[in-house]
Amino acid sequence: MKAALLSANGGPELLQYGDTPDPVAKAGEVVVDIHAASVNAADYKVRAGAYSKLTFPYILGRDFSGIVSAVGEGADLKVGDAVYGVTDQGIEGAYAEKIAIKSALVAKKPAKMSHLEAAAMALTSLTAIWALEDTAALKKGETILIQGGAGGVAGYAIQLAKYIGAHVITTASPNNHDYVRSLGADRVIDYHTEDFAKTVSGCDVVFDTVGGDVRPGCYTVLKSGGRLVWIAGAREGFKPPRDDVQTLRPLVSRDRAHLERNNVLYEAGAVWPPTILKFKLSDAAEAHRVAESRHLQGKLVFDIR
């Protein structure tokens, strides 16, 4: 099969399009012929060497959509099923034409959802659902600040928060204001010209998808008893300045249940796919350059078949 192969830790140029052996389904696994796979911020961090030591050549990629082409013993899917999913934590391999994965980690794709859309929604939906429903337990009538609203996870979170019935505030650059409003944001802050920490207050929940120097202000805007949920780390050495609020990190376990929850929300019209920028798998290096600029609206997705 063809894949985008990472030859060593380093820059995007180390992603080369080439051949690698086809995967085989073990017990409880399926092989999926991948039609689309998405690019996440974690991908270029792994490429650069930020996480665990890799064995090269290495295949990046965590979420995908495609068609089951082989079924291992005990797997509860069948050949021909259209599915989408997210690889288990610590395991990747979606930048390829095929992937072997535990059947319990994939869900059947809604018929009206394209493979590109499913790949774009897989990890973003799972992360946002874990963050807002399971971790923050966001309730109707509460106020939430979502940092970096134009991103994939944050954009989904805006839609989900609005569906729950929360008042949604988000930060975005001016060229993304109309986009995040279309997702359901009630108030949009231009982070270039407005300090959210000085103009926002009384939040029940903050969902921080940006991290770094943004984190201190997230505590400032919370009311006593509020919840800060984060998926992007603060600067090194940072310690929460308040003990009257909760600091929570979502578990984001991979499972079918959360993907099926996304299906329910999608079918209800509560959430919809983000803006998608398509790339060929052979152009993985350029895709990483775009993703790493961190100015992408929505999701970058490889159109593989």
Secondary structure, 3 states (H helix, E strand, C coil): CEEEEECCCCCHHHEEEEECCCCCCCCCEEEEEEEEEEECHHHHHHHHCCCCCCCCCEECCCEEEEEEEEECCCCCCCCCCEEEEECCCCCCCCCECEEEEEHHHEEECCCCCCHHHHHHHHHHHHHHHHHHHHHCCCCCCCEEEECCCCEHHHHHHHHHHHHHCCEEEEEECHHHHHHHHHHCCCEEEECCCCCHHHHCCCEEEEEECCCECCHHHHHHCEEEEEEEEECCCECCCCCCCCCCCEEECCCCCCCHHHHHHHHHHHHCCCCCCCCEEEECHHHHHHHHHHHHCCCCCEEEEEECC
